[in-house]
Amino acid sequence: MTTTPPEGGPLAGVRVVDLTTTFMGPYCTLLLAQMGAEVIKVETPDGDVVRYVGDERGTGMGPVFLNVNQGKRSIALDLKDPAGREVLSRLVAGADVFVHNIRPEAARRLGIGPDDVAAVNPRAIHCALRGFGAEGPYRDRAAYDDVIQAGCGLAAVQGASDEPAYVRTPVADKVVGTLAVGAITSALFARERTGRGRAIEVPMLESMVTFTLLEQQGGYVFDPPRGEAGYARTASPYRKPYRTADGHLSVMVYTDAQWRTFFALVGRPELADDPRYRTITERTRNIDELYQLLEKELLARTSDEWLAVLDGAQIPAAPVRSVPELFTDEHLAAAGLFERIEHPTEGTLRMARFPISFDGDHPRRPGPAPRLGQDAADVLTELGYGPERIRQLTEAGVVVVDQGDAG
């Protein structure tokens, strides 16, 4: 059984060779696959480690892997063996994009640097996802999401003054993976004009520093600084989902008009003319007081009562959803975000589709995530390898062929 390359979508016809593992790179290539690219996932003989996260059945098809590797074709190669590297070279020769997240020194040893790829295929886009940029002294350090959240200032912003905390999702992996998609598609656009590929470096630390500083740089925008770093509104300990009479609600009152309306709704219209709250500058200085007012007033009504009132006043508000509750949310159901698909070994899966539409349509959902080596025989055949050579590579351990393909 093989994964059918996705048809349609703006990246239809683009072939991506993907050497990435864990979260950041696979999320990047998932987005490319969801937009129509054919993604060939090149794994080690042991497979991407994320295959085994939450893998209760021992199939190498854990829930994170099933989500982040939809629509990809899998071939498992021993790249320490020259024969494995020769297979990879043939893959690169026919690729539009080559993506990896291997540290610079290891990439040099494997012969997958920008010059190596350009020598095989000068039109290929070479994208290296790094923990740290190649120009700095951290360039060869290992990095995971937690390390980057700490190093970019996000953990300090997220936690209390002396208790840094991580965001409870690998946000650095996801943000930087998304940035890589933008860089790759930009390079593909440039190639249409110039005919040549580009070498892209996407460093996690530098990317997440710019992400964090956007609103947190504060007075440090100026040199020398004209004030403290940080953003008072997001730093307030009273910025949180608020208790209502029967639950919790997120309420975001922001503009002058929204605050005037809210003050009237809670019977305090005079606060609109209070110098502390008249402008966004003054409100930001006194945000703790305003958020304590929200905390107090929201207790007076139920969540549904508040939602009706606030929606009518065009003040953004939403109930706090748990992850299981997302699957019964009426808006998400009406939007058709979740679809059920049948996986050949894992049964019925519920997956979120690509959320962005093109000309009013969403790209066709790519196929399910592949088993390790599932597409090896087909890919090798496409590269010109005959049955006997495929057998030799398999018996030598250079290639892992899933038994569903091997028969």
DRENSE-395248 format. One line per 4 residues: their letters; for each residue x, y, z of N, C-alpha, C. Coordinates in steps of 0.2 Angstrom, whole numbers. Layout:
a = X,Y,Z,X,Y,Z,X,Y,Z | ...;
//
This chain:
mttt = 4,-6,0,0,0,0,4,6,0 | 3,11,-4,7,17,-4,2,23,-3 | 5,29,-1,2,35,0,1,39,-7 | -5,40,-9,-6,44,-15,-3,51,-14;
ppeg = 1,54,-19,3,61,-18,-3,65,-19 | -3,70,-15,-9,75,-15,-10,78,-22 | -16,79,-24,-17,83,-31,-21,89,-29 | -20,94,-33,-23,101,-32,-19,104,-27;
gpla = -21,110,-25,-18,115,-21,-13,119,-24 | -11,124,-22,-6,129,-25,1,126,-26 | 3,121,-22,10,118,-23,10,111,-27 | 4,110,-30,4,104,-34,10,104,-39;
gvrv = 13,98,-39,19,97,-44,25,99,-41 | 25,101,-35,32,103,-31,34,97,-27 | 40,94,-28,42,88,-24,47,91,-19 | 46,88,-13,50,90,-7,53,84,-4;
vdlt = 60,84,-3,63,79,0,64,81,7 | 62,77,12,61,80,19,65,75,24 | 71,78,26,75,74,31,74,76,38 | 68,80,39,67,83,46,64,77,51;
ttfm = 65,79,57,62,74,62,59,79,68 | 56,76,72,52,78,78,47,83,76 | 47,90,78,41,94,77,42,99,72 | 47,103,72,48,109,68,48,108,61;
gpyc = 53,104,59,53,102,51,47,98,49 | 45,93,52,39,90,50,33,94,50 | 32,99,54,26,104,54,27,108,47 | 33,110,46,34,114,40,32,110,34;
tlll = 34,104,33,33,100,27,26,97,27 | 22,97,33,15,95,33,11,101,30 | 13,107,31,10,113,28,11,113,21 | 17,111,18,18,110,11,14,105,8;
aqmg = 14,99,12,9,94,9,2,96,9 | 0,99,14,-7,101,14,-9,106,8 | -4,110,6,-5,114,0,-3,111,-7 | -3,104,-6,-2,101,-13,5,98,-15;
aevi = 10,99,-11,17,97,-13,17,89,-11 | 21,86,-15,23,79,-14,29,79,-9 | 28,76,-3,33,76,2,36,69,3 | 42,68,1,45,61,3,49,62,9;
kvet = 47,58,14,50,59,21,56,54,21 | 62,56,22,68,51,22,69,50,30 | 68,44,32,70,43,39,76,38,40 | 78,38,46,83,33,48,80,26,48;
pdgd = 84,21,48,81,14,49,77,13,55 | 78,17,60,74,17,66,68,21,66 | 68,26,61,62,30,61,62,36,65 | 58,41,63,58,48,67,55,46,74;
vvry = 59,49,79,58,47,86,50,49,88 | 47,53,84,40,55,86,35,50,84 | 37,45,80,33,39,79,31,36,85 | 35,36,90,35,32,96,32,36,102;
vgde = 30,43,101,27,47,106,20,45,107 | 18,42,113,11,40,114,9,34,110 | 14,30,108,13,24,103,11,19,108 | 4,18,110,2,13,115,2,6,111;
rgtg = 1,6,105,0,0,102,7,-3,99 | 12,1,99,18,-2,97,19,-2,90 | 15,2,86,15,1,79,20,7,75 | 23,11,80,27,17,77,22,22,74;
mgpv = 16,22,76,11,27,73,8,30,79 | 12,34,83,9,38,88,5,44,86 | 0,47,90,-4,52,88,-1,58,85 | 5,60,88,8,66,85,11,65,78;
flnv = 14,59,77,16,57,71,11,57,66 | 5,54,68,-1,53,63,-3,60,61 | -3,65,66,-5,72,64,0,76,59 | 6,75,61,11,80,58,14,77,52;
nqgk = 13,71,50,16,68,44,11,65,39 | 5,68,39,-1,67,35,2,68,27 | 0,63,23,1,65,16,8,64,14 | 13,61,18,20,61,16,21,53,14;
rsia = 26,53,10,29,46,8,35,44,12 | 36,38,14,41,37,18,46,32,15 | 52,34,15,58,29,14,63,30,19 | 65,24,22,70,24,27,77,22,24;
ldlk = 82,26,25,89,25,22,94,25,28 | 99,21,27,105,22,31,110,27,28 | 110,33,30,114,38,26,121,38,28 | 123,33,33,130,32,35,133,27,29;
dpag = 129,24,26,131,19,20,132,23,14 | 137,23,10,138,26,3,132,25,-1 | 129,19,-1,124,17,-5,117,21,-3 | 116,22,3,111,26,6,111,33,3;
revl = 117,36,4,119,43,1,117,43,-6 | 119,38,-10,118,38,-17,110,38,-19 | 106,35,-15,99,35,-16,97,42,-14 | 99,45,-9,97,52,-7,99,57,-13;
srlv = 105,56,-15,107,60,-21,102,60,-27 | 100,54,-28,95,53,-34,89,57,-32 | 87,56,-26,81,60,-24,81,67,-25 | 87,70,-22,88,77,-23,89,79,-30;
agad = 91,75,-34,92,77,-42,85,79,-45 | 80,75,-42,73,77,-45,69,81,-40 | 71,84,-35,67,88,-30,67,95,-32 | 62,98,-30,61,106,-30,64,109,-23;
vfvh = 63,105,-18,65,108,-11,68,102,-7 | 73,104,-4,77,99,1,77,102,8 | 74,99,13,73,102,19,76,97,24 | 80,100,29,83,96,34,84,100,41;
nirp = 84,96,46,86,100,53,92,97,56 | 97,95,52,103,92,55,108,97,56 | 111,97,62,116,102,64,122,103,59 | 125,108,58,130,110,52,135,105,52;
eaar = 138,103,57,144,98,56,142,91,54 | 136,89,56,134,83,54,131,83,47 | 128,89,45,126,90,38,132,89,33 | 138,92,36,144,92,31,146,85,30;
rlgi = 146,81,36,149,74,35,144,70,31 | 138,72,31,133,68,26,133,71,19 | 137,76,18,137,79,11,130,82,9 | 126,85,13,120,88,12,120,96,13;
gpdd = 126,99,12,126,106,13,123,109,7 | 122,116,7,120,119,1,124,118,-6 | 130,118,-5,135,117,-11,134,110,-14 | 133,105,-9,132,98,-11,126,97,-15;
vaav = 121,100,-12,114,100,-16,114,104,-22 | 117,109,-22,117,113,-29,121,110,-34 | 126,106,-32,130,102,-37,126,97,-40 | 121,94,-37,117,89,-39,111,92,-43;
npra = 109,97,-40,102,100,-43,103,108,-42 | 105,112,-46,106,119,-45,99,123,-45 | 93,119,-46,87,122,-46,83,121,-39 | 86,117,-35,83,115,-29,84,120,-24;
ihca = 79,121,-20,79,125,-14,81,121,-8 | 87,124,-5,90,120,1,88,124,7 | 84,121,11,82,124,17,84,120,24 | 89,124,27,92,121,33,88,124,39;
lrgf = 85,120,43,82,122,50,87,121,55 | 88,126,59,94,126,64,91,128,71 | 94,126,76,93,129,82,96,136,83 | 102,137,80,105,143,81,108,145,74;
gaeg = 109,151,72,111,153,66,119,151,65 | 121,150,59,128,148,58,133,153,59 | 131,159,60,136,165,61,138,165,68 | 134,162,73,136,164,80,139,158,83;
pyrd = 142,159,89,146,154,93,141,148,95 | 135,148,95,130,143,97,129,138,91 | 131,139,85,129,136,79,129,128,80 | 133,125,83,133,118,83,130,115,90;
raay = 127,119,94,123,117,99,117,113,97 | 115,108,101,108,105,100,103,110,103 | 97,109,100,91,113,102,85,110,102 | 81,111,107,74,109,106,69,115,108;
ddvi = 63,114,108,58,119,109,59,123,116 | 60,118,121,61,121,128,67,126,128 | 72,123,125,78,127,126,78,134,122 | 74,134,117,73,140,113,68,145,116;
qagc = 63,142,119,58,146,123,62,150,129 | 67,146,132,71,149,137,76,155,134 | 79,153,129,84,157,126,82,163,123 | 75,163,120,73,169,117,69,174,121;
glaa = 69,173,127,65,177,132,58,176,133 | 55,171,129,48,169,130,46,166,137 | 51,162,139,49,159,146,49,164,151 | 54,169,151,54,174,156,47,178,156;
vqga = 45,180,149,39,183,148,33,179,151 | 33,173,149,27,169,151,26,168,158 | 31,167,162,31,166,169,30,172,174 | 30,171,180,30,177,185,37,180,185;
sdep = 37,185,189,44,189,188,50,185,190 | 50,180,194,55,176,196,54,169,195 | 49,167,191,47,160,190,46,159,182 | 51,159,178,50,158,171,46,151,170;
ayvr = 42,151,164,38,146,163,37,145,155 | 37,138,153,36,137,146,29,138,144 | 27,140,138,21,139,135,19,132,134 | 13,129,136,12,122,136,10,119,129;
tpva = 14,121,124,14,119,117,21,120,114 | 23,116,110,30,118,107,29,124,102 | 28,130,105,27,135,101,32,138,96 | 39,137,99,44,139,95,45,134,88;
dkvv = 44,128,89,44,123,84,39,125,78 | 33,127,81,27,128,76,28,135,73 | 30,140,76,31,146,73,37,146,68 | 42,143,70,48,143,65,47,138,59;
gtla = 43,133,61,41,129,55,37,133,50 | 32,137,53,28,141,48,32,146,45 | 37,149,48,42,154,45,45,151,39 | 47,144,40,51,141,35,47,140,29;
vgai = 40,139,30,36,138,24,36,144,20 | 35,150,23,35,156,20,42,157,16 | 48,155,19,54,156,16,54,152,10 | 52,145,10,53,141,5,48,143,-1;
tsal = 42,145,0,38,147,-5,40,153,-8 | 43,158,-5,46,164,-8,52,162,-12 | 56,157,-10,62,155,-14,59,151,-21 | 54,148,-20,51,145,-26,48,150,-31;
fare = 45,155,-28,43,161,-32,49,164,-36 | 55,165,-32,61,168,-35,64,164,-40 | 63,157,-39,66,153,-44,62,153,-51 | 56,155,-51,52,155,-57,55,161,-61;
rtgr = 58,166,-58,60,172,-61,68,171,-63 | 71,168,-59,79,167,-60,81,160,-63 | 77,155,-62,79,149,-64,84,145,-59 | 86,148,-54,90,145,-49,88,144,-42;
grai = 90,139,-39,88,138,-32,91,143,-27 | 89,142,-21,92,146,-15,94,142,-9 | 99,145,-5,100,141,1,97,145,7 | 93,142,10,89,146,16,91,143,22;
evpm = 93,147,27,94,145,34,88,148,38 | 85,144,42,80,146,47,82,145,54 | 85,149,57,87,148,64,81,149,69 | 81,144,74,75,145,79,76,151,84;
lesm = 82,151,87,83,156,92,82,163,89 | 85,165,83,85,172,80,77,173,78 | 74,168,76,67,169,74,63,170,80 | 64,166,85,59,167,91,61,173,95;
vtft = 67,176,94,69,182,97,65,188,94 | 65,188,87,61,193,84,53,192,85 | 51,186,86,44,185,88,42,187,94 | 47,186,99,45,189,106,46,196,107;
lleq = 51,199,103,52,206,104,46,211,101 | 42,208,97,38,212,93,34,217,97 | 31,214,103,27,219,108,31,219,115 | 36,215,116,39,215,122,46,219,123;
qggy = 48,222,117,54,226,117,53,232,121 | 47,235,121,46,241,125,51,247,124 | 53,249,129,58,255,129,64,253,126 | 66,247,125,72,245,122,72,245,115;
vfdp = 67,247,112,66,249,105,71,255,103 | 72,259,108,77,265,108,83,263,110 | 88,266,108,95,265,110,99,272,111 | 100,274,118,99,270,124,91,269,125;
prge = 90,264,129,83,263,131,79,269,134 | 73,270,133,69,275,136,64,273,141 | 65,266,143,60,264,147,61,256,148 | 57,253,152,57,246,153,55,242,147;
agya = 58,236,147,56,231,142,49,228,144 | 45,225,140,39,222,141,33,225,139 | 27,222,140,21,225,138,16,224,143 | 14,230,146,10,229,153,4,225,152;
rtas = 1,226,147,-6,222,146,-5,215,147 | 0,212,143,1,205,144,4,202,150 | 8,207,153,11,205,159,7,205,166 | 1,208,165,-4,209,171,-6,202,174;
pyrk = -5,201,180,-7,195,183,-15,194,183 | -18,199,181,-26,199,181,-28,197,174 | -23,197,169,-25,195,162,-26,187,162 | -32,185,162,-33,178,162,-41,177,160;
pyrt = -42,170,159,-50,169,158,-53,170,165 | -59,174,165,-62,176,171,-68,171,173 | -69,170,179,-74,166,182,-81,170,180 | -86,166,178,-93,169,178,-97,165,183;
adgh = -103,166,183,-108,163,188,-107,156,187 | -106,153,181,-106,146,180,-100,143,176 | -95,147,175,-89,144,171,-83,149,170 | -80,149,165,-75,154,163,-76,157,156;
lsvm = -74,163,156,-74,167,149,-68,171,148 | -66,171,142,-61,176,140,-64,182,137 | -63,188,139,-66,194,137,-60,199,135 | -60,201,129,-54,206,127,-57,213,125;
vytd = -58,217,130,-60,224,129,-53,228,128 | -53,232,122,-47,235,120,-48,242,117 | -52,243,113,-53,250,110,-56,255,114 | -56,261,113,-59,266,117,-67,265,117;
aqwr = -70,263,111,-77,262,110,-79,256,114 | -75,251,114,-76,245,118,-76,246,125 | -72,250,128,-72,251,135,-77,256,137 | -79,260,133,-85,265,134,-91,260,135;
tffa = -92,256,130,-98,251,130,-98,247,136 | -92,244,138,-92,240,144,-93,243,150 | -91,249,151,-92,253,157,-100,254,157 | -103,256,152,-110,257,152,-114,250,154;
lvgr = -111,245,151,-115,238,152,-115,236,160 | -109,238,163,-109,236,170,-111,242,175 | -114,247,172,-117,253,176,-112,257,179 | -106,258,175,-101,263,177,-99,267,172;
pela = -104,271,168,-102,275,162,-97,280,164 | -97,283,170,-92,288,172,-85,286,171 | -84,280,171,-77,278,171,-74,280,164 | -78,280,159,-76,282,152,-72,289,152;
ddpr = -74,293,157,-71,300,157,-66,300,162 | -64,295,166,-59,295,171,-52,295,167 | -48,300,169,-41,301,166,-37,295,165 | -38,290,170,-34,284,170,-36,279,165;
yrti = -42,280,162,-44,275,157,-47,278,150 | -45,285,149,-48,288,144,-45,286,137 | -38,285,137,-34,283,131,-31,276,132 | -29,274,127,-26,267,127,-19,267,131;
tert = -16,273,130,-9,274,134,-11,274,142 | -16,277,144,-17,277,151,-20,271,153 | -24,268,149,-27,261,151,-21,256,152 | -16,256,147,-11,252,148,-7,253,154;
rnid = -6,259,156,-3,260,163,-7,258,169 | -13,258,168,-18,256,174,-21,249,172 | -18,245,168,-22,239,166,-24,234,172 | -20,234,177,-21,229,183,-28,231,186;
elyq = -30,238,186,-36,240,189,-42,238,185 | -41,239,178,-46,237,173,-48,230,173 | -42,226,174,-43,219,173,-46,216,180 | -45,219,185,-48,217,192,-56,219,191;
llek = -57,225,188,-64,227,187,-68,221,183 | -65,219,177,-67,214,173,-69,207,178 | -64,206,182,-64,200,186,-70,200,190 | -71,206,193,-77,207,198,-83,206,194;
ella = -84,210,189,-91,211,186,-93,204,182 | -88,201,180,-90,195,176,-94,189,180 | -92,190,187,-96,185,191,-103,186,192 | -106,191,189,-113,193,190,-117,189,186;
rtsd = -115,187,180,-119,183,175,-116,177,173 | -120,172,170,-118,166,167,-114,168,161 | -110,163,159,-106,163,153,-110,165,147 | -116,161,146,-120,162,140,-124,169,141;
ewla = -125,171,146,-128,178,147,-123,183,145 | -117,183,147,-112,187,145,-110,187,138 | -110,181,135,-109,180,128,-114,184,124 | -120,183,125,-125,187,122,-125,194,122;
vldg = -123,197,128,-122,204,129,-116,206,125 | -111,203,126,-104,206,123,-104,205,116 | -107,199,113,-108,199,106,-112,204,103 | -117,206,106,-121,212,104,-118,218,104;
aqip = -113,219,109,-109,225,109,-103,225,105 | -102,220,102,-96,219,98,-89,219,102 | -90,216,108,-84,215,112,-82,208,111 | -75,207,109,-73,200,108,-73,196,115;
aapv = -76,190,114,-77,185,120,-78,178,118 | -75,174,122,-76,167,120,-76,162,126 | -79,157,126,-79,152,132,-72,149,132 | -70,146,137,-64,142,138,-65,135,136;
rsvp = -62,133,130,-63,126,128,-58,121,130 | -59,116,132,-54,110,133,-53,107,126 | -48,103,126,-46,100,119,-52,96,117 | -55,91,121,-61,87,119,-66,91,117;
elft = -68,97,120,-73,101,118,-73,105,111 | -66,105,108,-66,108,102,-69,104,97 | -70,97,98,-73,93,93,-81,93,93 | -84,97,98,-91,98,98,-93,105,97;
dehl = -88,110,96,-89,117,95,-93,118,88 | -98,122,89,-103,123,84,-100,126,78 | -96,131,79,-93,135,73,-88,130,70 | -84,126,73,-79,122,70,-82,116,66;
aaag = -88,114,69,-92,109,65,-95,112,59 | -98,118,59,-101,121,53,-95,123,48 | -89,124,50,-84,125,46,-81,119,43 | -83,113,45,-80,107,43,-73,106,44;
lfer = -70,109,50,-63,108,51,-61,101,52 | -65,97,56,-63,90,57,-66,85,52 | -62,81,50,-64,76,45,-62,69,48 | -65,64,46,-64,57,48,-61,54,42;
iehp = -55,50,43,-52,47,38,-50,40,40 | -49,35,36,-48,28,37,-40,27,36 | -37,25,41,-30,23,41,-29,16,40 | -25,13,35,-25,6,34,-23,2,40;
tegt = -19,5,45,-17,0,50,-20,3,57 | -21,10,57,-23,13,64,-31,14,64 | -35,12,59,-42,13,60,-44,20,58 | -50,22,61,-53,28,60,-50,34,64;
lrma = -47,39,60,-44,45,63,-48,51,62 | -48,56,67,-51,62,66,-46,67,65 | -45,71,60,-40,75,58,-43,82,57 | -39,87,58,-41,94,56,-38,95,49;
rfpi = -42,98,45,-40,100,38,-36,106,38 | -33,107,32,-29,114,31,-34,119,32 | -33,124,36,-38,129,38,-39,135,32 | -34,135,28,-34,141,23,-37,139,17;
sfdg = -41,143,14,-44,142,7,-41,146,2 | -42,143,-4,-39,147,-10,-45,147,-15 | -47,153,-17,-53,154,-22,-59,150,-19 | -60,151,-12,-65,148,-9,-65,141,-7;
dhpr = -60,137,-9,-59,130,-8,-53,128,-4 | -54,123,0,-48,120,3,-45,115,-1 | -38,115,-1,-35,110,-4,-37,103,-2 | -37,98,-6,-39,91,-5,-34,88,1;
rpgp = -37,85,6,-34,82,11,-29,77,8 | -22,78,11,-17,73,9,-19,66,12 | -16,61,10,-17,54,13,-15,54,20 | -16,48,23,-14,47,30,-6,46,31;
aprl = -4,47,37,4,47,38,6,40,36 | 12,39,34,15,33,32,18,28,37 | 18,22,36,22,18,40,29,18,38 | 34,16,43,41,17,41,43,13,35;
gqda = 45,16,30,47,13,24,42,11,19 | 36,13,21,30,11,17,31,12,9 | 34,18,7,34,19,0,41,18,-3 | 45,14,1,52,13,-1,52,10,-8;
advl = 49,4,-9,49,1,-15,47,5,-21 | 42,9,-20,39,13,-26,44,19,-27 | 46,22,-22,51,27,-23,57,25,-27 | 60,19,-24,66,17,-28,65,15,-35;
telg = 59,12,-36,58,11,-43,57,17,-47 | 54,22,-45,54,29,-48,61,31,-50 | 65,30,-45,72,32,-46,76,28,-51 | 73,23,-53,77,19,-58,80,12,-55;
ygpe = 79,11,-49,82,5,-46,77,-1,-48 | 81,-7,-50,77,-13,-52,76,-17,-46 | 71,-22,-47,70,-27,-41,75,-30,-38 | 80,-32,-42,86,-35,-39,90,-31,-34;
rirq = 91,-24,-37,95,-19,-33,91,-17,-27 | 85,-17,-27,81,-15,-21,81,-21,-16 | 81,-27,-18,82,-33,-14,89,-32,-10 | 94,-31,-14,101,-30,-11,101,-25,-6;
ltea = 99,-19,-8,99,-13,-3,95,-15,3 | 89,-19,3,85,-20,8,89,-25,13 | 92,-31,10,95,-36,13,102,-33,17 | 105,-28,14,111,-25,17,109,-20,23;
gvvv = 102,-18,23,100,-14,29,101,-7,27 | 102,-5,20,103,2,18,96,5,17 | 91,1,15,84,3,15,80,-1,19 | 75,2,22,70,-2,26,63,-2,22;
vdqg = 61,-8,20,55,-8,16,49,-11,20 | 44,-7,21,38,-9,25,36,-16,22 | 34,-21,26,32,-27,24,26,-27,20 | 22,-22,21,16,-21,16,18,-20,9;
dag = 24,-17,8,26,-16,1,30,-22,-1 | 34,-25,4,38,-30,2,35,-37,0 | 28,-37,2,24,-43,1,26,-49,5;
//
